[in-house]
Amino acid sequence: MPPEVKRHIFEAFFTTKPDGKGTGSAWRSARRSRGPARRIDVESEPGKGSAFTVRFPAADAQAV
């Protein structure tokens, strides 16, 4: 993705889709995964793709 898009990807209602076709965010998707996401990192190169890394805290050994 181009840098001007990457700057906005964690904004709650940012989308590159036409009006009414997308309002999700990477952060909200991670929160829905039933875990307390602490951080999302993104690497992207136009024409090559994007990689998202979602980081969660380590599980408590006694809780597992």
N, C-alpha and C positions, 0 to 999 in steps of 0.2 A: 504494500500500500504506500502511496506517496506520503511524504512527511506532513503535509497539510491535513491529511485524514488521520494519521497516527496521533497527531496532537489532540484530537478530540474523541478518540475511541472509548474513553472511560466516562464520558459525559452521559448522563442518564437517558436522554432522548436523542442522541446523535445518531444519524443514519445517512448513508449515501443512497438509499433507496428512494423511490418516488413517494410523495405524500401518501400516508395511510398504509404503506407497505412495510414498515419496520420501525420499531421503537425500543428494541432490546438493547442490553449492554452486556459486555463480557463480565463485568463485576456482578450484575444481578444474576447471571447464569451460574456463576461460581457459587453464589450464596444459596441458590436453590439446590445445590448438590448435597445438602444436609450436613455441611461441614463449615466451620468458621474460617473461610479463606482469609489469609492475612496479606497476600500480595499476589498480583498478577504482573508478570513481565512479558513484554512482546518484542520480538525481533522481526523485522520485515524488510524485504528488499523488493521494490517494484519489479514486476515481471517474473519474480522467482518464488514468491510465497511469503507466508507469515507463520511464525511459531509462537504460541502462547504457553507460558509456564505458570501454572496455578500452584501456589504454595500454601500448605495447610500446616498447622502446628502438629508436632509429634503426638501420637496417642499416648495416654497414660497407661502404662503396662498393666496396672491393676484394673483398669476399666475395660480392657480387651477381653 
